[in-house]
Amino acid sequence: MDIGKVIGTVVATRKDDNLSGTRLLVVQPLDDKGESTGKPLVATDTHCQAGRGDIIYMVTGGDAVGVLAGRKMPVDAAIVGIVDSVSREEGMPGREEA
């Protein structure tokens, strides 16, 4: 699971039937300190109602495909929640150290 920030939306008048009823959002991945890392990507919003500026958590790869029960979506990333807060214990290793 990764954390990111919603920075935009994608409007597609035609898309795969399995994406019907979902929104496509542009997400900037964030590291464990909340800094931008890597390139923005497009993720489907799985009914979380995320919007521009929200910090979200998402799954990628094969985990994203089956997020919605009974549907296999042709996606590489899916938003599965909106982050309320993040805390980290002093001395706790970051992702790069784990």
N, C-alpha and C positions, 0 to 999 in steps of 0.2 A: 504494500500500500504506500502511496506517495502523497505528498501534500503539494498543492499548487494554488495559484490565485487566478480567478477568472478575469481576463482582460478584454474579452470581446465575444461576439456571437458570429455564427455562420448561418446565412440564410440559403436554403436549398429548396427550390420549388419542386424538384424531383429528387427522390432518394429511394433507396432500397425499401421494400414494403416492411421489412422487419424493424426499420427505424421510424415507422409511422408513430406519431404521438410523442416522439422524443425531440429534445432541443439539442443543437450542436453548439458548443461553447469553445472559445479559444482560451487555453489555460497555460500560464507560465509556471513551470515546475519550480519549487522552492526547496532549498536545503534545510537542514535541521536548525539553522539560525534565522530562517525566513528570508534568505537572500535568493535572488533569481539564479537558477542554474540550468544550463542547456537551452534549447530552443523551445519556443511555444509549440503546443500541439492542440489538436482538435479532440475534444472528448464529448461523449453523449451524456446528457443530464438524465439520470434515471429517476426522474420525478422528485428530485431534491429541491427544485425551485431555486437553484443557485443563480446568482446574478453578478454583474460586473462589480469587481472589488471584493467579492466573497473569497475567503480562504476555504478551500475544499480538500477532501481527501478522495483519492481515485485509485482504481486498480487498472493495470495495463496488461497487454498481451492476452493470453488465453483466458485469464480470469475475467477480462472485460466482456468477452463474447457472450457468456451465459449469465450475466448479472440479473437480467429479468427472467423470471421463471417461464419456461415454455417458449422462449424466443432465443434464437441464436443471431445476434446482431453482428454485422460486418464492421467491427470497430477495433481500434487498438487501445483505446482508453475510455473508461466510464467513471463518471462522478458518482460516488456512493454515499456521500455525506458532506455536511457543512461543518467546519471546525468552529467551535465556540471559544476554545482557548488551548494553548500549548504550554506545557511546563516541562522543564528538564532538570533533573537532580544534578547538583554540583558533582563533578567527577564522573558523570555518566558518559560513556563513550558515544560519540556521534556515529552517524551511519558509516562514515569512511573508516572508522576504527573497529566497528563491530565484526 
